Structures are given as C-alpha cells and as structure tokens.
Amino acid sequence: MEKEKNTGTDTGVKNVESEKEFAERLRIIIDLKELQPSHFADEIGIQRSGLSHIIAGRNKPSVDFLQKLVQKFEDINVNWLLTGIGEPLLAEKTAKDQEILEANSEISTEIEEKKKEKVVPNKEKEIERIVVFYADKTFETFNLFNPYKPNNGAKS
C-alpha cells in the first residue's frame, strides 16, 4: 500500500477514484455556471493551470481553492463537491441548471446500468480460454468448460 505524502493541502480526497469523481463534479459546477474552465479560474482568483491540474487529477484541491470557490459562488454545495452527497447547488436551480443536472443524471444512470449488465456468451462462438494479465507482467490462462458445446466434458 502506498503511503501518501502530506502536502498540507489534503481535503479528504484520498484516492485516485475519489480525485476523478471530484474532478467530474467540479466540471459539472463549471458547466452549471456556464463558464469555460479558464474563466472559472479567473472568477475564483486562482491560476488557470492550477484549475487545469485539479480537473486532470494531477493535483488535489487545496483548502484555499475551496475557500475561494465558496466565497465567489456561495450557492455551491461543498459537501456535494467533496462527497457527491446532496445537490450541486444550494440555491434554487434555474431551468438551464436543471437541464444540465438532468443530462448528467441520465449519463450517470446509463453508466450504472451498463455496469450491472451481465455478459452473455455468444452461443454460436465457442470460448476456448481466458487469459488474465497482471500488472507485474505475469499472466494466467484458464481453459473453460463450455456448457454450450454438445457433449462437452463427456468421455468418448
């Protein structure tokens, strides 16, 4: 397990997946504000490259970043931004805001549905084996029992 270096800018965004989720929620906020990332950075008073690094997942958001964000845009729900819990905006949503949220919600729903789909093997094609490749450059090969093949496993 990798030990993380404490840079003093830790906001609770602990792992790569959380950082990606934070970056995606930040993109949603930028879309809701109808700004380009460069203009968004200018609005909250941070360097454009700093915002770019946060969105790309190279840097974690600092407490200073979050403070500037909330000072400029008081309607942003920081709890949602950090955890995904609740709604992105605290104030009433405009029709445009609602449209963006619904579009993002539909995309999230589609992704969740695809994750739940089970892969059903093609009955016309026979699976011979599965090869699993590991990060340490090794692999394993698994020969399969195919229930779709007539007399599969029967001794002749």
N, C-alpha and C positions, 0 to 999 in steps of 0.2 A: 504494500500500500504506500502510495506516495505521500510524503509529508509536504504540506503546503507552507510556503514562505509567508510570514505575516508582514504585510506591507503597510499596515495601519489604515488601509482603505477597505477593509472587509465589511461587507454589508449583509452577510448571511448567504450570499450567492456562493455555494460551496463547491459544486462540481460542474463539469463541462455541460451536462444536460441542463442543469439549472441556469447556467450562463446563457445557453442557447435560448431557453424559454424566456429569460429576462430580455434578451435582445429582441425576440419576436414581440413580446408585449410592448417594448419601447417603440418598435416600428409601428405598432397599432396606435399608440399615443400620437406619434408623429403624423400618421395618416388622419387621425381624428382632428388634429389641429390644422390639417390641410397645409402643411409646410414641407419643404424639402429638408432633408437632414442638415444641410449647411445653414439654412435659415433658422432651423430649430436650435442649432448650436449657438448661433448669434443671439437669438432671443433669450436663451437662458444664461448667456455670458460665459460660455466655455469655448475652448478651441475646437474647430471643426474636426481636426484629426483625432482629438480625444473622443468625440462622439462616434466617429467612424470606427475607432478601435473597440469601443464598447459594443456597438452594433455587430461588429465582426466577431466578437467574443474573445478578442486578444487581451482586453483589459476588463477588470471588474469595475462596476460603478463605485465611485467614492461617496462618502457621506456628503462632501462638498457638492458633488454633482446632484445628489438627491435634494439637498437643501436649495440649490439654485433652481432646480426644476419645480419644486413646490412653491417657491417664492414667486416665480413668474406665472405658473399655471396652478392656481390654488384649487382648481376643480379636479386635478389628477388624484386618483386614489393610489397612494404609495403602497398600501397593503396589497392591492391587486398587482401593481407593477412588480413587487418583490416576490409575491407568492402565487399570484393567479387567483386568489380568493376575492370574491366580490365583483364589482363592476369597475371598468377603467376610469370612469368619471364620477365624481361625487355630485355634481350639479345635474339639473335636468338635461336630457340629451336633445339636440336639435334633430330634425328629420335626416339631415346628412350624416350626423353622428350615428344615428340608429341604423341607417343603411350600411355604413361601414362595419358596425358591430355585427349586424346580421350576416353580412358577406363573410366576415372572419369566422363567425359561429358555424356557418354552413361548411366552410372549409375544414374546420376542426372536427365537425361531425363526420364528414366524409373520411377524414383520416382515421378517426376512431373506428368507423365501420370497416374500413379496409384492414385494420389491424385484427379485427375479430373474424374476418373471413378465413375459412379453412381451405387449404389447398387440397383439391380432389384430383388424384392422379388420372391422367387420360387413360381410359380403358383400352384404347387402341394402341397405345405405346407401352412397351414393357420397360420397367425400371430395372436396370441391371445392378447398379451400385450407387452409393452416395459417398462422396469424398469430402471430408471436413478438413479445412486448412486452419491452422492455429497461428497466432501472432508470433510464436517463436520459430516460425518457418518449418514446423513439422506438420504432418497430416496423418489422417486415419482413413482407411477405406472400409466401408460397410457393404457387404453383399446382402441383397434383400431377398426375402421371401415374398413373392408376388402372388397375392390371392386371386388376381385376375387371369393368371396363366392357367390353362386347363392342365390338370394332373400335376400341378406344381407341388413338389415335395413328395410325390408318390414314387415309390421304388419300382423300377421296371424289371 
